[in-house]
Amino acid sequence: MISLTSTEINAWVVAFFFPLARILAVLATAPPFNNPALTARVRLLLGLAITIGIAPVLPSIAPLDPASGAGLLLLAQQMLIGFAMGFAMRLVFSAVDMAGNLISLQMGLGFASSYDPQTAGQTAVISEFLGLLALLVFMAINGHLMVIATLTHSFTAVPVSPAALHADTWWKLASLGGVVFSSGLLLALPIVVALVITNLALAVLSRAAPQLNLIAIGFPLTIALGFAGLMFGLPYLGTPLQQLFEYGLQSMLGPFSTSAR
């Protein structure tokens, strides 16, 4: 008959439970695993499979009672780390969404929106199109596997331990939000500049020929030029997206690079 002491049971629970908390937090927030099409049961089974696969090679965790106050604090810490890693990856796709919103507003299609299950709200159609395109590119370069690999490496870079995180960790994470504005603007800049020049030309035309109906001319013209810019720009969008995804994967561990102490 096999007999186990409470210390041995706690060691087994700690070895699986705390890594599982971080893994499930990442799967709940990081694309593409946070897609509403994936049910909670699928995420739970995937998290269990990843935990069972990597648990034997993880750094050893100090003995700790999971039900104690220190154990609950460690659980909260692991969940926060997982949420932060998933949030850092989500910022990349938010930058693509912002690029689509900027293009839609400049084209005059800001009113054309549809329900997006990813955000559970109304989203501009151009933004939704670019978001789906970015997700397909991300899957094509095995980005989902890279997220899992980065998550696995995080247990070496940031081991599961009661040690406090560095004071600058959360500030570094918050500063990553700037990528939404900078990268989103850079992605949309060629089309936005072309549309701004078009609007300036229409403004000059209205001064030269006041009898023209600019609403009848300018609205279809800006829409046509916007779609033409998208058509000619899509073949060149792969490289910026790939660089953006690499930045997102690096950002998953960036705020925690000096966190362990």
ZABASE-959809 format. One record per residue (C-alpha): residue number from 1; x, y, z negated. Coordinates in Angstrom, 2 decimals. Example, Ala and Ser with C-alpha at 12.3 -4.5 7.8 and 13.67 -1.06 7.14 Angstrom:
BEGIN
+-----+---------+---------+---------+
:  nr :       u :       v :       w :
+-----+---------+---------+---------+
:   1 :   12.30 :   -4.50 :   -7.80 :
:   2 :   13.67 :   -1.06 :   -7.14 :
+-----+---------+---------+---------+
END
This chain:
BEGIN
+-----+---------+---------+---------+
:  nr :       u :       v :       w :
+-----+---------+---------+---------+
:   1 :    0.00 :    0.00 :    0.00 :
:   2 :    1.31 :    3.42 :    0.97 :
:   3 :    1.37 :    5.97 :   -1.80 :
:   4 :    2.10 :    9.64 :   -1.28 :
:   5 :    2.79 :   12.27 :   -3.87 :
:   6 :    1.23 :   15.71 :   -3.79 :
:   7 :    4.61 :   17.18 :   -2.85 :
:   8 :    4.86 :   14.92 :    0.21 :
:   9 :    1.30 :   15.71 :    1.25 :
:  10 :    1.97 :   19.45 :    0.93 :
:  11 :    5.13 :   19.05 :    3.02 :
:  12 :    3.14 :   17.36 :    5.80 :
:  13 :    0.41 :   19.98 :    5.66 :
:  14 :    2.89 :   22.85 :    5.71 :
:  15 :    4.81 :   21.34 :    8.64 :
:  16 :    1.67 :   21.29 :   10.83 :
:  17 :   -0.75 :   23.83 :    9.38 :
:  18 :    1.30 :   27.04 :    9.50 :
:  19 :    2.68 :   26.50 :   13.04 :
:  20 :   -0.87 :   25.65 :   14.15 :
:  21 :   -2.12 :   28.98 :   12.77 :
:  22 :    0.40 :   30.93 :   14.86 :
:  23 :   -0.28 :   28.85 :   17.97 :
:  24 :   -4.06 :   29.24 :   17.73 :
:  25 :   -3.68 :   33.00 :   17.22 :
:  26 :   -1.64 :   33.25 :   20.43 :
:  27 :   -4.10 :   31.10 :   22.36 :
:  28 :   -6.94 :   33.33 :   21.17 :
:  29 :   -5.36 :   36.57 :   22.43 :
:  30 :   -2.81 :   35.85 :   25.19 :
:  31 :   -3.89 :   35.57 :   28.83 :
:  32 :   -4.91 :   33.30 :   30.44 :
:  33 :   -5.84 :   31.28 :   27.35 :
:  34 :   -8.15 :   33.99 :   25.99 :
:  35 :  -10.46 :   33.68 :   28.97 :
:  36 :  -14.08 :   33.20 :   27.82 :
:  37 :  -14.35 :   30.23 :   30.20 :
:  38 :  -12.12 :   28.32 :   27.77 :
:  39 :  -14.24 :   27.29 :   24.81 :
:  40 :  -12.99 :   27.31 :   21.24 :
:  41 :  -12.91 :   23.51 :   21.29 :
:  42 :  -10.55 :   23.50 :   24.29 :
:  43 :   -8.25 :   26.03 :   22.61 :
:  44 :   -8.28 :   24.01 :   19.39 :
:  45 :   -7.38 :   20.77 :   21.21 :
:  46 :   -4.63 :   22.55 :   23.15 :
:  47 :   -3.27 :   24.09 :   19.95 :
:  48 :   -3.25 :   20.70 :   18.22 :
:  49 :   -1.48 :   19.11 :   21.18 :
:  50 :    1.21 :   21.83 :   21.24 :
:  51 :    1.67 :   21.62 :   17.46 :
:  52 :    2.06 :   17.84 :   17.48 :
:  53 :    4.51 :   18.09 :   20.37 :
:  54 :    6.82 :   20.71 :   18.85 :
:  55 :    6.47 :   20.01 :   15.11 :
:  56 :    9.26 :   17.40 :   14.95 :
:  57 :   11.83 :   19.86 :   16.35 :
:  58 :   10.80 :   22.94 :   14.38 :
:  59 :   13.09 :   24.33 :   11.67 :
:  60 :   12.30 :   22.93 :    8.25 :
:  61 :    9.87 :   24.91 :    6.11 :
:  62 :   10.46 :   25.46 :    2.40 :
:  63 :    8.14 :   23.43 :    0.12 :
:  64 :    5.01 :   25.43 :   -0.59 :
:  65 :    1.50 :   24.80 :   -1.84 :
:  66 :   -0.80 :   25.81 :    1.07 :
:  67 :   -3.66 :   26.61 :   -1.32 :
:  68 :   -1.59 :   28.94 :   -3.50 :
:  69 :   -1.47 :   32.70 :   -3.15 :
:  70 :    1.92 :   32.54 :   -1.44 :
:  71 :    0.55 :   29.92 :    0.96 :
:  72 :   -2.41 :   32.09 :    1.91 :
:  73 :   -0.15 :   35.09 :    2.44 :
:  74 :    2.11 :   32.99 :    4.67 :
:  75 :   -0.95 :   31.84 :    6.63 :
:  76 :   -2.02 :   35.45 :    7.15 :
:  77 :    1.52 :   36.35 :    8.23 :
:  78 :    1.61 :   33.58 :   10.84 :
:  79 :   -1.76 :   34.61 :   12.21 :
:  80 :   -0.62 :   38.23 :   12.46 :
:  81 :    2.53 :   37.17 :   14.30 :
:  82 :    0.46 :   35.11 :   16.72 :
:  83 :   -2.03 :   37.92 :   17.31 :
:  84 :    0.84 :   40.36 :   17.88 :
:  85 :    2.49 :   38.08 :   20.44 :
:  86 :   -0.77 :   37.61 :   22.32 :
:  87 :   -1.49 :   41.33 :   22.14 :
:  88 :    1.92 :   42.12 :   23.68 :
:  89 :    1.13 :   39.85 :   26.63 :
:  90 :   -2.38 :   41.26 :   26.96 :
:  91 :   -0.96 :   44.78 :   27.39 :
:  92 :    0.49 :   43.74 :   30.76 :
:  93 :   -2.94 :   42.86 :   32.13 :
:  94 :   -4.39 :   46.01 :   30.59 :
:  95 :   -1.87 :   47.99 :   32.67 :
:  96 :   -3.22 :   46.30 :   35.82 :
:  97 :   -6.77 :   47.12 :   34.74 :
:  98 :   -5.82 :   50.75 :   34.22 :
:  99 :   -4.27 :   50.88 :   37.70 :
: 100 :   -7.55 :   49.64 :   39.13 :
: 101 :   -9.51 :   52.24 :   37.15 :
: 102 :   -7.28 :   55.05 :   38.41 :
: 103 :   -7.67 :   53.90 :   42.01 :
: 104 :  -11.44 :   53.57 :   41.60 :
: 105 :  -11.80 :   57.07 :   40.18 :
: 106 :   -9.66 :   58.61 :   42.91 :
: 107 :  -11.58 :   56.74 :   45.64 :
: 108 :  -14.91 :   57.88 :   44.23 :
: 109 :  -15.91 :   54.35 :   43.24 :
: 110 :  -15.92 :   55.02 :   39.52 :
: 111 :  -19.67 :   54.41 :   39.48 :
: 112 :  -19.29 :   50.97 :   41.14 :
: 113 :  -18.93 :   48.62 :   38.20 :
: 114 :  -19.89 :   45.07 :   37.31 :
: 115 :  -19.98 :   42.97 :   34.18 :
: 116 :  -16.58 :   41.54 :   33.29 :
: 117 :  -16.76 :   38.52 :   30.95 :
: 118 :  -13.11 :   39.04 :   30.04 :
: 119 :  -13.82 :   42.37 :   28.35 :
: 120 :  -17.54 :   41.77 :   27.73 :
: 121 :  -18.37 :   45.12 :   29.31 :
: 122 :  -18.76 :   47.04 :   32.55 :
: 123 :  -15.56 :   47.25 :   34.61 :
: 124 :  -14.80 :   49.00 :   37.88 :
: 125 :  -14.87 :   46.59 :   40.80 :
: 126 :  -11.36 :   47.58 :   41.95 :
: 127 :  -10.06 :   47.02 :   38.43 :
: 128 :  -11.72 :   43.61 :   38.26 :
: 129 :  -10.31 :   42.67 :   41.67 :
: 130 :   -6.77 :   43.63 :   40.69 :
: 131 :   -7.16 :   41.86 :   37.34 :
: 132 :   -8.18 :   38.61 :   39.04 :
: 133 :   -5.34 :   39.01 :   41.52 :
: 134 :   -2.84 :   39.53 :   38.70 :
: 135 :   -4.17 :   36.46 :   36.90 :
: 136 :   -3.78 :   34.34 :   40.05 :
: 137 :   -0.20 :   35.58 :   40.52 :
: 138 :    0.51 :   34.85 :   36.86 :
: 139 :   -0.76 :   31.28 :   37.22 :
: 140 :    1.11 :   30.83 :   40.52 :
: 141 :    4.47 :   31.59 :   38.88 :
: 142 :    3.62 :   29.24 :   35.97 :
: 143 :    3.17 :   32.15 :   33.61 :
: 144 :    0.91 :   30.08 :   31.36 :
: 145 :    3.74 :   27.60 :   30.86 :
: 146 :    6.14 :   30.47 :   30.16 :
: 147 :    3.79 :   31.75 :   27.45 :
: 148 :    3.83 :   28.32 :   25.80 :
: 149 :    7.63 :   28.15 :   26.12 :
: 150 :    7.98 :   31.62 :   24.57 :
: 151 :    5.62 :   30.60 :   21.79 :
: 152 :    7.73 :   27.51 :   21.11 :
: 153 :   10.92 :   29.58 :   21.05 :
: 154 :    9.32 :   32.01 :   18.58 :
: 155 :    9.56 :   29.41 :   15.81 :
: 156 :   13.34 :   29.56 :   16.20 :
: 157 :   13.56 :   33.35 :   16.54 :
: 158 :   11.01 :   33.98 :   13.77 :
: 159 :   10.90 :   30.87 :   11.55 :
: 160 :    7.92 :   30.10 :    9.36 :
: 161 :    9.05 :   31.44 :    6.00 :
: 162 :    7.74 :   33.73 :    3.25 :
: 163 :   10.42 :   36.29 :    4.15 :
: 164 :    8.97 :   39.72 :    4.87 :
: 165 :    9.03 :   41.09 :    8.39 :
: 166 :   11.19 :   44.07 :    9.24 :
: 167 :    9.62 :   47.44 :    8.56 :
: 168 :    9.96 :   48.49 :   12.23 :
: 169 :    8.21 :   45.40 :   13.60 :
: 170 :    4.72 :   46.82 :   13.79 :
: 171 :    5.95 :   50.20 :   15.00 :
: 172 :    7.76 :   48.48 :   17.87 :
: 173 :    4.58 :   46.58 :   18.68 :
: 174 :    2.52 :   49.79 :   18.70 :
: 175 :    5.06 :   51.51 :   20.94 :
: 176 :    4.56 :   48.76 :   23.52 :
: 177 :    1.15 :   50.32 :   24.20 :
: 178 :    2.90 :   52.89 :   26.37 :
: 179 :    3.34 :   50.22 :   29.05 :
: 180 :   -0.40 :   50.39 :   29.72 :
: 181 :   -0.12 :   54.02 :   30.85 :
: 182 :    3.33 :   54.01 :   32.45 :
: 183 :    3.05 :   50.74 :   34.38 :
: 184 :   -0.59 :   51.29 :   35.23 :
: 185 :    0.19 :   54.69 :   36.72 :
: 186 :    3.19 :   53.34 :   38.65 :
: 187 :    1.12 :   50.52 :   40.15 :
: 188 :   -1.60 :   52.91 :   41.28 :
: 189 :    0.69 :   55.81 :   42.24 :
: 190 :    1.08 :   55.13 :   46.01 :
: 191 :   -2.67 :   54.95 :   46.61 :
: 192 :   -3.43 :   57.79 :   44.20 :
: 193 :   -0.89 :   60.08 :   45.91 :
: 194 :   -2.34 :   59.25 :   49.33 :
: 195 :   -5.85 :   60.04 :   48.12 :
: 196 :   -4.72 :   63.29 :   46.44 :
: 197 :   -3.13 :   64.41 :   49.72 :
: 198 :   -6.37 :   63.51 :   51.49 :
: 199 :   -8.40 :   65.59 :   49.04 :
: 200 :   -6.02 :   68.53 :   49.50 :
: 201 :   -6.39 :   68.24 :   53.27 :
: 202 :  -10.16 :   68.22 :   52.90 :
: 203 :   -9.96 :   71.30 :   50.69 :
: 204 :   -7.96 :   73.13 :   53.37 :
: 205 :  -10.44 :   71.94 :   56.00 :
: 206 :  -13.35 :   73.29 :   53.98 :
: 207 :  -11.72 :   76.73 :   53.93 :
: 208 :  -10.99 :   76.64 :   57.64 :
: 209 :  -14.43 :   75.33 :   58.64 :
: 210 :  -17.02 :   76.11 :   55.93 :
: 211 :  -19.86 :   74.82 :   58.11 :
: 212 :  -18.65 :   71.21 :   57.78 :
: 213 :  -20.44 :   68.95 :   55.33 :
: 214 :  -17.51 :   67.73 :   53.25 :
: 215 :  -19.64 :   65.36 :   51.19 :
: 216 :  -20.64 :   63.47 :   54.31 :
: 217 :  -17.06 :   63.43 :   55.59 :
: 218 :  -14.91 :   63.24 :   52.47 :
: 219 :  -16.70 :   60.48 :   50.59 :
: 220 :  -16.45 :   57.76 :   53.27 :
: 221 :  -12.97 :   58.99 :   54.23 :
: 222 :  -11.53 :   58.60 :   50.72 :
: 223 :  -13.16 :   55.17 :   50.34 :
: 224 :  -11.79 :   54.02 :   53.70 :
: 225 :   -8.29 :   55.31 :   52.92 :
: 226 :   -8.40 :   53.70 :   49.48 :
: 227 :   -9.28 :   50.29 :   50.88 :
: 228 :   -6.69 :   50.73 :   53.62 :
: 229 :   -4.06 :   51.52 :   51.00 :
: 230 :   -5.04 :   48.39 :   49.06 :
: 231 :   -4.89 :   46.28 :   52.22 :
: 232 :   -1.41 :   47.47 :   53.17 :
: 233 :   -0.14 :   47.51 :   49.57 :
: 234 :   -1.21 :   44.04 :   48.46 :
: 235 :    1.70 :   42.23 :   50.21 :
: 236 :    4.15 :   44.37 :   48.19 :
: 237 :    2.35 :   43.98 :   44.87 :
: 238 :    3.86 :   40.60 :   43.99 :
: 239 :    7.30 :   41.87 :   42.97 :
: 240 :    6.05 :   44.63 :   40.60 :
: 241 :    3.61 :   42.20 :   39.01 :
: 242 :    6.31 :   39.61 :   38.49 :
: 243 :    8.57 :   42.21 :   36.85 :
: 244 :    5.66 :   43.30 :   34.68 :
: 245 :    5.00 :   39.72 :   33.60 :
: 246 :    8.67 :   39.24 :   32.72 :
: 247 :    8.49 :   42.36 :   30.60 :
: 248 :    5.39 :   41.02 :   28.88 :
: 249 :    7.06 :   37.70 :   28.08 :
: 250 :   10.07 :   39.52 :   26.63 :
: 251 :    7.76 :   41.79 :   24.62 :
: 252 :    6.16 :   38.79 :   22.94 :
: 253 :    9.35 :   38.38 :   20.88 :
: 254 :   10.75 :   41.90 :   21.21 :
: 255 :    9.15 :   43.40 :   18.07 :
: 256 :   10.34 :   40.42 :   16.00 :
: 257 :   13.92 :   40.35 :   17.28 :
: 258 :   15.20 :   41.81 :   14.01 :
: 259 :   12.28 :   40.85 :   11.80 :
: 260 :   13.80 :   37.95 :    9.89 :
: 261 :   15.84 :   38.97 :    6.93 :
+-----+---------+---------+---------+
END
